[in-house]
Amino acid sequence: MRSTRIVIPVTLLGVLALPATAASAVTAAPVSAVAERPCERPGPWVIGTKAVTIRSKATTKSTAVGVLYKGHKFTVHKTSGNWHYITDRTTGVKGWVSGTYVYRDVRICLD
């Protein structure tokens, strides 16, 4: 005996939706392909003020070792609490900066 599957389209808010039985034919994009979209990756690190003090330890009471100015390129190596260990690529100075002033830029995709 041959079985027959009946697929009935359902309209949902003006959009054609297929029943769950037809969903098996749909495949999701690989995770790597989704992560390649600019809005899926974290944004670049930015400085949210004119200048940030670079410190020897992750505390405001530690010694200042430099200043990270807006527009300087920098690399974040690790994070501890609300502090980031960075290298200022403009001056070469390494140390800790507060996450209150240095953070990831937020990106939004409108597809």
Number of C-alpha atoms within 10 A of each C-alpha: 3 4 5 6 8 7 11 10 11 12 10 9 7 7 8 9 14 14 10 8 10 13 10 7 6 7 7 6 8 8 8 8 8 13 12 10 10 12 14 12 12 12 14 11 15 17 21 16 12 10 15 19 18 27 23 18 16 20 13 14 9 12 13 15 14 19 17 24 18 14 11 14 15 20 14 17 12 10 15 11 8 14 20 21 21 21 20 19 13 12 13 11 16 20 23 28 29 21 17 12 16 21 18 13 12 12 13 9 8 5 3
